[in-house]
Amino acid sequence: MNMIEKKDHPNYNCIDIFKYIFALIIMQYHTSIYINNYIINLFVVWIFNKMGVPFFFACTGFFLVRKFEFENGKIKKSLVNFKIVLHYEKRIFLLYISWCVIYGVAKYFQFGDYEGYNFLKDYLYQCIFIGCHYHFWYIIGILVAVPILYLELTFLKTQYVIILNLLLYILYQLSCFYAVLPFNDTVIYVLMFISRGQWLYIYVSLPLITIGVLTYKYVSKVHSVIKILAFMLCLALNVYEVFTLFNAGVWTTFSYLLTTPFLALFTFSMLSDIKLNANKTLCVYLRKTSTIIYCVHPLLFPLYAVVGVHSFIPDILIGAVIVTVPSFLLIWLSKKKYFKFLQYLY
């Protein structure tokens, strides 16, 4: 007998708030403000900052997979499920294109002596294969990974998809960054269907989105005490890995660790258990603001450098004000009749 799984509608206010917090931490890190405290620097910069993007990816997988109808461990083959993916891809694509236009205008005026046609040609190539700015590999990763995940979940049982994608991440890390596998180049070229620029990050984005699937399908059912213990263990392993790589002198060769997805997994899962009694509208605004912060913050570097006081707590508070107030205004305006196009920015 075929059983179709039902979905609930719980309270995820805490996740919305932490998306906003992680976005601020990422912005703080990218401004290269030095934190003059070794312990704070270790946790804020090398651990929690590195967990921000994996946390965003986990959110994508978790909230996307909740919308699907499952049947016998796979996504049910239906027009409804297909339209969910299509709608999601369209929304992310419009988000990316909107910011490509903004960054394109900024770059054109930055390099004013660049011939218009050559600039457009080079910039289009950059947008398609690399990302219109370095941090947009995250958006490209979602655009590529979500259809692949949909196909995997359509033809394979969920547990096999999770194992396959996490194994992909581990192979990629061990072969490229740790260089402990003798067939690193062969593995990468065989697995990579587009071998240009930052499309390579499919080996990061697909597994990290799968973390959200793992949370929804299995870890959400685990007792909270076990999740807390697992989080503490993953955090300890993460700290150990950071120290090991620091001592080996190879830290600068990569961004994410082998233990990062599992730390993000239990962090996300613990937060999803918390039913925070907060203003829902405010939490939604914070969630949307986190997207704006991530997308816009490189453009704010000059302003941030001028008003910053180069100390961790004041800087992150100043940065929060700089991005949050305009973002709230933009979100509010996007609900008005003549400003609906602004919704493509988040």
C-alpha positions as CSV (number, residue, x, y, z in Angstrom):
1,M,0.0,0.0,0.0
2,N,1.4,3.4,-1.0
3,M,1.7,5.9,1.8
4,I,1.9,9.6,1.1
5,E,3.6,11.5,3.8
6,K,1.8,14.5,5.4
7,K,3.5,17.8,6.2
8,D,3.0,19.9,9.3
9,H,3.4,23.7,9.7
10,P,5.5,24.3,12.8
11,N,7.1,27.5,14.1
12,Y,10.5,28.3,12.6
13,N,11.0,31.8,13.9
14,C,14.3,30.8,15.5
15,I,15.7,29.7,12.2
16,D,14.7,33.0,10.6
17,I,16.6,34.9,13.4
18,F,19.7,32.8,13.0
19,K,19.8,33.2,9.3
20,Y,19.9,37.0,10.0
21,I,22.7,36.5,12.6
22,F,24.8,34.3,10.3
23,A,24.4,36.8,7.5
24,L,25.8,39.5,9.8
25,I,28.7,37.3,10.8
26,I,29.5,36.6,7.1
27,M,29.4,40.3,6.4
28,Q,31.7,41.0,9.3
29,Y,34.2,38.4,8.2
30,H,34.3,39.6,4.6
31,T,35.2,43.1,5.8
32,S,38.4,41.6,7.1
33,I,38.1,43.3,10.4
34,Y,40.6,41.7,12.8
35,I,39.3,40.3,16.0
36,N,42.0,40.9,18.7
37,N,41.1,37.8,20.7
38,Y,42.3,34.3,19.8
39,I,39.4,32.4,21.2
40,I,36.7,34.7,19.7
41,N,38.6,34.7,16.4
42,L,38.7,30.9,16.4
43,F,34.9,30.5,17.0
44,V,33.5,33.5,15.2
45,V,35.8,33.5,12.1
46,W,37.0,30.0,11.6
47,I,33.9,28.0,12.9
48,F,30.6,29.9,13.1
49,N,31.4,32.1,10.1
50,K,32.3,29.0,8.0
51,M,29.0,27.5,9.1
52,G,26.9,30.4,7.8
53,V,26.6,29.4,4.1
54,P,26.2,25.7,5.0
55,F,23.3,26.8,7.3
56,F,21.7,28.7,4.4
57,F,22.0,25.6,2.1
58,A,20.5,23.5,4.8
59,C,17.5,25.9,5.0
60,T,17.1,25.5,1.2
61,G,16.9,21.7,1.4
62,F,14.8,21.6,4.5
63,F,12.1,24.1,3.4
64,L,12.0,22.8,-0.2
65,V,11.7,19.2,0.6
66,R,8.8,19.9,3.1
67,K,6.7,21.1,0.1
68,F,7.0,17.8,-1.8
69,E,4.7,14.8,-1.6
70,F,6.7,11.6,-0.9
71,E,5.6,8.1,-1.7
72,N,7.5,5.0,-0.7
73,G,10.6,6.9,0.2
74,K,10.8,8.9,-3.0
75,I,9.3,12.1,-4.3
76,K,5.9,11.3,-5.9
77,K,6.1,11.8,-9.7
78,S,3.5,14.5,-10.1
79,L,3.0,17.8,-11.9
80,V,2.5,19.5,-8.5
81,N,6.0,18.5,-7.3
82,F,7.6,19.4,-10.7
83,K,5.9,22.9,-10.5
84,I,7.4,23.4,-7.0
85,V,10.9,23.0,-8.4
86,L,10.1,25.1,-11.4
87,H,8.7,27.9,-9.3
88,Y,11.7,27.8,-6.9
89,E,14.2,27.8,-9.8
90,K,12.5,30.8,-11.4
91,R,12.5,32.7,-8.1
92,I,16.3,32.0,-7.5
93,F,17.1,32.8,-11.1
94,L,15.3,36.2,-11.0
95,L,17.1,36.9,-7.7
96,Y,20.4,36.2,-9.3
97,I,19.7,38.2,-12.5
98,S,18.5,41.2,-10.5
99,W,21.8,41.3,-8.5
100,C,23.8,40.7,-11.7
101,V,22.3,43.9,-13.1
102,I,23.2,45.8,-9.9
103,Y,26.8,44.5,-9.8
104,G,27.1,45.0,-13.6
105,V,26.3,48.7,-13.3
106,A,28.6,49.1,-10.3
107,K,31.5,47.3,-12.2
108,Y,31.0,49.3,-15.4
109,F,31.3,52.6,-13.6
110,Q,34.2,51.3,-11.5
111,F,36.1,50.5,-14.8
112,G,34.8,53.5,-16.8
113,D,37.4,53.1,-19.6
114,Y,36.2,49.6,-20.5
115,E,34.6,49.4,-23.9
116,G,30.9,48.8,-23.6
117,Y,30.6,45.7,-25.9
118,N,33.7,44.0,-24.5
119,F,32.5,44.7,-20.9
120,L,29.0,43.2,-21.7
121,K,30.5,40.1,-23.3
122,D,33.0,39.5,-20.5
123,Y,30.5,40.2,-17.8
124,L,27.9,37.8,-19.3
125,Y,30.5,35.0,-19.4
126,Q,31.4,35.8,-15.8
127,C,27.8,35.7,-14.7
128,I,27.1,32.3,-16.4
129,F,30.3,30.4,-15.5
130,I,31.7,32.1,-12.4
131,G,29.2,34.4,-10.8
132,C,28.8,38.1,-11.1
133,H,30.7,38.5,-7.9
134,Y,32.8,36.0,-5.8
135,H,30.0,35.4,-3.2
136,F,27.4,34.5,-5.8
137,W,28.8,31.0,-6.2
138,Y,26.2,30.2,-3.5
139,I,23.3,31.3,-5.7
140,I,24.7,29.4,-8.7
141,G,25.1,26.4,-6.5
142,I,21.4,26.4,-5.6
143,L,20.4,26.8,-9.2
144,V,22.4,23.8,-10.3
145,A,21.9,21.6,-7.2
146,V,18.1,21.8,-6.7
147,P,17.2,20.2,-10.1
148,I,19.8,17.5,-9.5
149,L,18.4,16.8,-6.0
150,Y,14.9,16.6,-7.4
151,L,15.9,14.0,-9.9
152,E,17.8,12.0,-7.3
153,L,14.8,12.0,-5.0
154,T,12.5,11.1,-7.8
155,F,14.4,7.9,-8.8
156,L,16.2,6.9,-5.6
157,K,15.0,6.4,-2.1
158,T,15.8,9.3,0.2
159,Q,18.4,7.5,2.4
160,Y,20.4,6.5,-0.7
161,V,20.4,10.1,-2.0
162,I,21.7,11.4,1.4
163,I,24.5,8.8,1.5
164,L,25.5,9.5,-2.1
165,N,25.6,13.3,-1.7
166,L,27.5,13.3,1.6
167,L,30.0,10.8,0.1
168,L,30.4,13.2,-2.8
169,Y,31.3,16.0,-0.3
170,I,33.8,13.8,1.5
171,L,35.5,12.6,-1.7
172,Y,35.8,16.1,-2.9
173,Q,37.3,17.4,0.4
174,L,39.7,14.5,0.7
175,S,40.8,14.6,-2.9
176,C,41.1,18.4,-3.5
177,F,41.8,20.0,-0.1
178,Y,43.4,17.3,2.0
179,A,45.0,15.7,-1.0
180,V,45.0,12.2,0.6
181,L,43.4,10.4,-2.3
182,P,45.7,9.5,-5.1
183,F,43.1,9.9,-7.8
184,N,42.1,13.5,-7.0
185,D,42.1,14.9,-10.6
186,T,40.4,11.8,-12.0
187,V,37.6,12.0,-9.5
188,I,37.0,15.6,-10.0
189,Y,36.9,15.4,-13.8
190,V,34.7,12.3,-13.9
191,L,32.2,13.8,-11.4
192,M,32.2,17.3,-12.9
193,F,29.7,17.8,-15.8
194,I,30.7,21.5,-16.3
195,S,34.4,22.1,-15.7
196,R,34.5,25.9,-15.6
197,G,34.9,28.3,-12.7
198,Q,32.8,28.1,-9.7
199,W,30.3,25.5,-11.1
200,L,32.8,23.2,-9.4
201,Y,31.1,24.1,-6.1
202,I,28.2,21.7,-7.0
203,Y,30.3,19.3,-4.8
204,V,29.7,21.6,-1.9
205,S,26.2,23.0,-2.6
206,L,24.4,19.7,-3.4
207,P,25.7,17.9,-0.2
208,L,25.0,20.9,2.0
209,I,21.4,21.2,0.6
210,T,21.1,17.5,1.4
211,I,21.8,18.3,5.0
212,G,18.4,20.0,5.1
213,V,16.8,16.9,3.6
214,L,18.5,14.7,6.3
215,T,17.2,17.0,9.0
216,Y,13.6,16.9,7.8
217,K,13.5,13.2,7.0
218,Y,15.4,11.7,9.9
219,V,17.2,14.0,12.4
220,S,14.0,16.0,13.2
221,K,12.7,12.8,14.8
222,V,15.7,12.4,17.1
223,H,15.4,13.4,20.8
224,S,16.7,16.9,21.6
225,V,19.2,15.7,24.2
226,I,20.9,13.5,21.6
227,K,21.0,16.4,19.2
228,I,22.7,18.6,21.8
229,L,25.3,15.9,22.6
230,A,25.8,15.4,18.8
231,F,26.3,19.2,18.4
232,M,28.9,19.3,21.1
233,L,30.7,16.4,19.6
234,C,30.7,17.9,16.1
235,L,31.8,21.3,17.6
236,A,34.7,19.6,19.4
237,L,35.7,17.7,16.1
238,N,35.4,21.0,14.2
239,V,37.8,22.8,16.7
240,Y,40.2,19.9,16.5
241,E,40.2,20.0,12.7
242,V,40.8,23.8,12.7
243,F,43.8,23.4,15.0
244,T,45.2,20.4,13.0
245,L,45.0,22.4,9.7
246,F,46.5,25.5,11.3
247,N,49.5,23.4,12.5
248,A,49.8,21.8,9.1
249,G,49.9,25.2,7.5
250,V,47.2,24.4,4.9
251,W,44.3,26.3,6.2
252,T,44.3,28.9,3.3
253,T,43.6,26.2,0.7
254,F,39.9,25.7,1.4
255,S,36.9,27.2,3.1
256,Y,34.9,24.4,4.6
257,L,35.9,21.4,6.7
258,L,34.9,17.8,6.7
259,T,33.0,18.3,9.9
260,T,31.3,21.5,8.9
261,P,28.1,19.9,7.3
262,F,27.5,17.8,10.5
263,L,28.0,20.8,12.7
264,A,25.5,22.7,10.5
265,L,23.2,19.7,10.6
266,F,22.8,19.5,14.4
267,T,22.8,23.3,14.8
268,F,19.9,23.6,12.3
269,S,18.1,20.7,13.8
270,M,18.3,22.1,17.3
271,L,17.0,25.5,16.2
272,S,14.2,23.8,14.3
273,D,13.0,22.3,17.6
274,I,12.7,25.7,19.3
275,K,9.2,27.1,19.1
276,L,10.0,30.8,19.7
277,N,7.1,33.0,20.5
278,A,8.1,36.0,18.4
279,N,6.4,38.4,16.1
280,K,6.0,36.4,12.8
281,T,6.2,39.5,10.6
282,L,9.4,40.6,12.1
283,C,11.0,37.1,11.7
284,V,9.9,37.0,8.1
285,Y,11.5,40.5,7.6
286,L,14.7,39.2,9.2
287,R,14.8,36.1,7.0
288,K,14.4,38.2,3.8
289,T,16.9,40.7,5.1
290,S,19.5,37.9,5.5
291,T,19.3,37.3,1.8
292,I,19.7,41.0,1.0
293,I,22.7,41.2,3.4
294,Y,24.4,38.3,1.8
295,C,23.9,39.7,-1.7
296,V,24.6,43.4,-1.1
297,H,27.3,43.5,1.5
298,P,30.4,43.6,-0.9
299,L,29.0,46.9,-2.3
300,L,28.9,48.4,1.2
301,F,32.6,47.9,2.0
302,P,33.6,51.5,1.4
303,L,30.8,52.8,3.6
304,Y,31.4,50.1,6.2
305,A,35.1,51.0,6.3
306,V,34.4,54.7,6.9
307,V,31.9,54.3,9.8
308,G,33.5,51.2,11.4
309,V,35.5,51.5,14.5
310,H,37.5,48.2,13.9
311,S,36.4,46.4,17.0
312,F,34.3,43.3,16.7
313,I,31.1,44.1,18.7
314,P,30.8,47.8,17.6
315,D,31.5,46.9,14.0
316,I,28.9,44.1,13.8
317,L,26.3,46.4,15.4
318,I,27.1,49.3,13.0
319,G,27.0,46.8,10.1
320,A,23.6,45.6,11.3
321,V,22.2,49.1,11.3
322,I,23.7,49.9,7.9
323,V,22.1,46.9,6.2
324,T,19.0,46.2,8.3
325,V,17.2,49.6,8.1
326,P,17.4,50.0,4.3
327,S,16.5,46.3,3.9
328,F,13.4,46.6,6.0
329,L,12.4,49.7,3.9
330,L,13.0,47.8,0.7
331,I,10.9,44.9,1.8
332,W,8.1,47.2,2.9
333,L,8.2,49.1,-0.4
334,S,8.1,45.8,-2.4
335,K,4.6,45.2,-1.1
336,K,3.4,48.4,-2.7
337,K,1.8,48.3,-6.2
338,Y,4.5,50.2,-8.1
339,F,7.5,48.7,-6.3
340,K,6.8,45.0,-6.6
341,F,9.9,44.5,-8.7
342,L,11.9,45.0,-5.5
343,Q,10.9,41.5,-4.3
344,Y,13.4,40.1,-6.8
345,L,16.2,41.3,-4.6
346,Y,15.3,38.9,-1.8
